[in-house]
C-alpha cells in the first residue's frame, strides 16, 4: 500500500509548533494537515454500529463484516499490532483521502524533496484538499518545475491515532482489501525515516504472506490468484515506466544543448505512449492506467512511480529462513531497522536471490513514491 503513505499528515498535530520556526508557508501547510486529520478523526463511526443499523446498505454491511474478519485474522494469526485500528469507518464523500504533489526540474529526474520533523524527507508534499494541492503545484510550475498531482487512497498514522476504514476502501476487491489492511498494519511495527524501499518492501512481504495464509483459512484459492494478477499488472506498468526513466536519465546527462534535450524529451514521451499502447494490446488489464498515460507526461509524473518493492525477495527469503515464524521475522526486521541504511542493505543482500539489490536511486536525495494504484485514478 501502498503508496500509499502520507506519514507527514499523521504527525502534523503533534509537531505544529515546529512549523512556526519555518515561516508562514509552513504554518499554512501544517494547518491544512491538522484540519484534514482532525476531520477524519471527528467523522469516525463505530463499525459495529453501522453493521447493526437497518438503514445500512447490504453491500456496505457485507464489506464491513469482512473487514472485522480480516482484522481478527491479522491480530490472531499474523500477530500484527492491531490495537483499536480499523474498528471505525469514515465516509470521505470523495474518491481520495489526500493528494500528493511531485516536482522535478524540467531537465532532471532528481525530485524536489521536502523534509518533515520525525519522519524525514520525501519526494512529495501531501494535501488533504485537491484544490490546495493543485494551487501549490501551479506555484511550483511557475517556478519552472515539472509537476504532477496524484490521488492517495490510504495512509497509516504509524500508531499516533487509531486508523479508520475509509469509504474508498469499499471499492476494492476482497483480496486487495485484505492486502491493504495487512500492509498498513505492518507499518505500525516500525517505520524508518528516509528509507521508503525498506519500509514498503517489508510491509509488502507481510501483505503477501498474510494473503497466502488468509486464503488457506478461507478455502478460497481464487483470492491469491486475483492478488497475483493485480501485482503482475502493476509490475508490467512499473517496468515500462522505469525503462523510460532510464532513457530520460541518459538524455539529461548527455552533453547536449538544453533546447535539444527538450526536443528529445518530447520524443521519449511519445515513444513511451506508443509502447504502452502496444503493450496494452497484449495485456488488456493495463487499460486501468489510461488516465495516467493520457495526461501531459513529464519528469514529476515519472518519478511518482517508485520502485517500492526492490527488497521483497530478500524479506521473503529471510522469513523462509526463520521457518515462517512471523514474530521472529518481525523481531529480526526491527533489529535491521535500527542499523544504518548501508548495513541493512548489506545484510538483506545475503538473502537476495541472484543479483544483489542496490539502492536504486542512490544518485538522488531520499525519495518516496506514489503507489501505482493512486496513479490509476479510477481503479
C-alpha positions in Angstrom: 0.0 0.0 0.0 0.7 1.3 -0.7 1.8 4.2 -1.7 0.0 4.6 -0.3 1.5 6.8 2.8 1.2 10.4 3.9 3.1 9.9 7.1 3.6 13.7 7.5 -0.1 14.1 7.9 -0.2 11.7 10.9 2.4 13.7 12.7 1.1 17.2 12.0 -1.0 17.6 15.1 2.0 16.9 17.4 4.6 18.9 15.5 2.7 22.0 14.5 4.7 24.3 16.8 7.8 23.4 14.9 6.3 24.9 11.8 6.3 28.3 13.4 10.1 28.3 13.0 9.9 28.0 9.3 7.6 30.8 8.2 4.0 31.4 7.1 4.1 28.9 4.3 4.9 26.1 6.7 2.2 27.3 9.1 -0.3 27.1 6.3 0.8 23.7 5.2 0.7 22.1 8.7 -2.5 23.9 9.4 -4.3 22.2 6.5 -2.7 18.9 7.7 -4.1 19.4 11.1 -7.6 20.3 9.8 -7.6 17.3 7.4 -6.6 14.8 10.0 -8.9 16.3 12.6 -11.9 15.9 10.3 -11.1 12.3 9.6 -10.9 11.6 13.4 -14.0 13.5 14.0 -16.0 11.7 11.4 -15.2 8.2 12.6 -18.2 5.9 13.3 -18.0 2.5 15.0 -18.2 -0.3 12.5 -20.4 -2.4 14.8 -22.9 0.4 15.0 -23.0 0.7 11.2 -23.4 -3.1 10.8 -26.3 -3.1 13.2 -28.1 -0.2 11.6 -31.0 -1.5 9.4 -30.5 1.6 7.1 -27.0 0.5 6.2 -26.8 -0.7 2.5 -26.3 -4.5 2.4 -23.2 -4.2 0.3 -21.5 -1.9 2.8 -22.6 -4.1 5.7 -21.1 -7.1 4.0 -17.8 -5.3 3.4 -17.5 -4.1 7.0 -18.2 -7.6 8.3 -15.4 -8.8 6.1 -13.1 -6.1 7.5 -13.7 -7.3 11.0 -12.9 -10.9 10.0 -9.7 -9.8 8.3 -8.8 -7.7 11.3 -9.2 -10.6 13.7 -7.1 -12.8 11.5 -4.4 -10.1 11.4 -4.4 -10.0 15.2 -4.6 -13.7 16.0 -2.9 -15.5 13.1 -0.4 -12.8 11.8 0.2 -11.3 15.2 0.1 -7.8 13.8 -0.3 -4.8 16.2 -4.0 -4.3 15.5 -4.8 -2.4 18.7 -8.0 -0.5 18.1 -7.3 0.2 14.4 -10.0 -0.5 11.8 -12.9 -0.6 14.2 -14.3 2.7 12.8 -15.5 3.8 9.4 -15.3 7.2 7.7 -17.4 8.2 4.7 -15.0 10.5 2.9 -17.5 11.6 0.3 -14.6 11.8 -2.1 -12.5 9.5 -4.2 -9.2 10.0 -2.4 -8.2 10.7 1.1 -5.4 13.1 0.1 -3.3 14.3 -2.9 0.5 14.3 -3.3 2.4 16.9 -5.2 5.5 15.8 -7.0 8.0 18.2 -8.7 11.2 17.9 -10.7 13.4 20.2 -12.8 12.5 20.3 -16.5 15.7 18.5 -17.4 16.3 16.4 -14.4 14.8 13.3 -12.7 16.2 14.4 -9.3 13.0 15.1 -7.4 12.3 18.1 -5.3 12.2 16.9 -1.7 10.6 18.2 1.4 11.8 17.3 4.9 9.5 16.9 7.9 10.1 16.6 11.6 10.3 13.0 12.8 9.5 11.3 9.5 12.4 12.5 7.4 12.4 13.6 3.7 10.1 12.6 0.9 9.8 13.4 -2.7 6.2 14.7 -2.4 4.1 17.1 -0.5 0.7 15.9 0.7 -2.6 17.8 1.0 -6.0 16.8 2.2 -7.5 19.2 -0.3 -7.2 18.7 -4.1 -7.6 22.4 -4.6 -4.7 23.2 -2.2 -2.6 20.5 -3.9 -3.2 21.9 -7.4 -2.7 25.5 -6.2 0.7 24.5 -4.8 1.6 22.6 -7.9 0.7 25.6 -10.0 3.1 27.7 -7.9 5.9 25.2 -8.5 5.1 25.2 -12.2 5.5 29.0 -12.4 8.9 28.5 -10.8 9.9 26.3 -13.7 9.3 22.8 -12.3 7.6 19.8 -14.0 4.7 19.0 -11.6 2.3 16.2 -11.1 -0.6 15.8 -8.6 -1.8 12.2 -7.7 -4.5 11.0 -5.5 -3.7 8.9 -2.4 -6.0 6.1 -1.5 -4.7 5.2 2.0 -2.1 6.1 4.6 -1.0 4.9 8.1 -0.7 7.2 11.1 2.0 4.8 12.4 0.4 4.5 15.8 -0.3 8.1 16.5 -4.1 7.5 16.1 -6.4 4.6 15.6 -6.8 4.4 11.9 -10.3 4.0 10.4 -11.6 2.1 7.4 -12.2 4.7 4.7 -15.1 4.7 2.3 -12.9 4.5 -0.8 -11.6 1.1 0.5 -15.1 -0.3 -0.2 -14.3 -0.2 -4.0 -11.5 -2.8 -3.5 -11.9 -6.5 -4.2 -11.8 -8.8 -1.1 -8.2 -9.8 -1.8 -7.0 -6.2 -2.2 -8.9 -5.0 0.8 -7.3 -7.7 3.0 -3.9 -6.9 1.5 -4.3 -3.2 2.3 -5.2 -4.0 5.9 -2.3 -6.3 6.4 0.1 -3.8 4.7 -1.0 -0.8 6.7 -0.8 -2.7 10.0 2.7 -3.9 9.1 3.8 -0.2 9.0 2.9 0.0 12.7 5.6 -2.5 13.6 8.3 0.0 12.7 9.0 3.0 10.4 12.5 4.0 9.2 12.8 7.7 8.2 14.2 8.2 4.7 14.1 4.5 3.7 10.9 4.0 1.7 12.1 0.9 -0.1 12.9 -0.9 3.2 9.6 0.1 4.8 7.5 -0.7 1.8 9.3 -4.0 0.9 8.8 -5.2 4.5 5.1 -4.3 4.5 4.5 -5.9 1.1 6.2 -9.1 2.3 3.8 -9.1 5.3 0.9 -8.3 3.0 1.8 -11.2 0.6 2.4 -13.8 3.4 -0.8 -12.6 5.1 -2.9 -13.2 2.0 -1.3 -16.7 1.5 -2.4 -17.7 5.0 -5.8 -15.9 4.7 -6.8 -17.8 1.5 -6.0 -21.1 3.2 -8.3 -20.2 6.1 -11.0 -19.1 3.7 -10.6 -22.1 1.5 -10.5 -19.7 -1.5 -7.7 -20.3 -3.9 -9.1 -17.6 -6.2 -8.2 -14.9 -3.6 -4.4 -15.1 -4.0 -4.7 -15.7 -7.8 -6.6 -12.3 -8.1 -4.0 -10.7 -6.0 -1.2 -12.1 -8.2 -2.9 -10.8 -11.3 -3.1 -7.3 -9.8 0.6 -7.5 -8.7 1.7 -8.6 -12.2 -0.2 -5.7 -13.8 1.5 -3.2 -11.5 4.9 -4.8 -12.3 4.4 -4.6 -16.0 3.4 -0.9 -15.8 6.2 -0.1 -13.4 8.8 -1.8 -15.6 7.7 0.2 -18.6 7.9 3.5 -16.7 11.3 2.7 -15.2 12.6 1.7 -18.7 11.8 5.2 -20.0 13.0 6.8 -16.8 16.4 5.3 -17.6 16.2 6.7 -21.2 15.4 10.1 -19.8 18.2 10.0 -17.3 20.7 9.2 -20.0 19.4 12.1 -22.1 19.6 14.6 -19.2 23.2 13.5 -18.5 24.2 13.9 -22.2 26.4 16.7 -23.4 23.8 18.5 -25.4 22.3 22.0 -25.5 19.2 22.4 -23.3 17.0 23.2 -26.2 17.9 20.0 -28.0 17.3 18.0 -24.7 13.8 19.4 -24.5 13.0 18.3 -28.1 14.3 14.8 -27.4 12.4 14.7 -24.1 9.2 15.1 -26.0 10.2 12.3 -28.4 10.9 10.0 -25.4 7.5 10.6 -24.0 5.9 9.9 -27.5 7.8 6.6 -27.6 6.6 5.7 -24.1 2.9 6.3 -25.1 3.4 4.2 -28.3 5.0 1.3 -26.4 2.2 1.5 -23.8 -0.4 1.1 -26.5 1.4 -1.9 -27.9 1.8 -3.5 -24.5 -1.9 -2.9 -23.8 -2.9 -4.9 -26.8 -1.2 -7.9 -25.2 -2.2 -7.2 -21.6 -5.7 -5.5 -21.8 -5.8 -5.1 -18.0 -3.2 -2.3 -18.3 -6.1 -0.1 -19.6 -6.6 1.0 -15.9 -3.6 3.2 -16.4 -5.1 5.0 -19.5 -6.0 8.1 -17.5 -2.4 8.3 -16.1 -0.9 7.9 -19.6 -3.2 10.4 -21.3 -2.1 13.3 -19.1 0.7 15.6 -20.2 3.7 13.4 -19.2 6.6 15.0 -17.5 9.5 14.3 -15.1 7.4 14.7 -12.0 4.9 12.1 -13.2 7.7 9.7 -14.0 9.3 10.0 -10.5 5.9 9.4 -8.9 6.3 5.7 -9.9 8.7 4.5 -7.3 10.5 1.1 -7.1 8.9 0.3 -3.7 9.4 -3.4 -3.7 13.0 -4.0 -4.6 13.8 -5.8 -1.4 10.7 -8.1 -1.2 12.6 -11.2 -2.4 15.2 -10.7 0.4 12.5 -10.3 3.0 10.7 -13.4 1.7 13.9 -15.5 2.0 14.5 -14.1 5.4 11.1 -15.2 6.5 11.6 -18.7 5.0 15.0 -19.0 6.8 13.1 -18.3 10.0 10.8 -21.2 9.2 7.8 -18.8 8.5 7.8 -17.7 12.2 6.3 -14.3 11.9 7.1 -13.0 15.4 10.8 -13.9 14.9 10.6 -12.2 11.5 9.2 -9.0 13.0 11.9 -9.0 15.7 14.7 -9.5 13.1 13.4 -6.8 10.9 13.1 -4.4 13.8 16.7 -5.0 14.6 17.6 -4.3 10.9 15.6 -1.1 11.1 17.8 0.1 13.9 21.0 -0.3 11.8 22.4 2.3 9.3 21.0 2.1 5.9 24.1 0.6 4.2 24.3 -2.1 6.9 20.7 -3.0 6.4 21.1 -3.4 2.7 24.3 -5.4 3.1 22.6 -7.9 5.4 19.5 -8.1 3.2 21.7 -8.8 0.2 22.8 -12.0 1.7 19.1 -13.2 1.4 18.7 -11.7 -2.1 18.4 -14.3 -4.9 20.6 -13.7 -7.9 21.9 -10.2 -8.4 22.2 -8.2 -5.1 19.8 -5.4 -4.5 21.1 -1.9 -4.8 20.0 1.4 -3.5 18.3 2.1 -6.9 18.1 5.9 -6.6 21.4 6.4 -4.8 22.1 9.4 -7.1 19.0 11.1 -5.7 18.1 12.6 -2.4 15.9 10.3 -0.2 12.7 9.7 -2.0 9.2 8.3 -1.5 6.8 7.5 -4.2 3.1 7.3 -5.1 1.6 3.8 -5.1 0.6 2.7 -8.6 -3.0 2.3 -7.5 -3.1 6.0 -6.9 -1.9 6.6 -10.4 -4.7 4.6 -11.8 -7.2 7.2 -10.7 -10.4 5.2 -11.3 -9.2 1.8 -10.3 
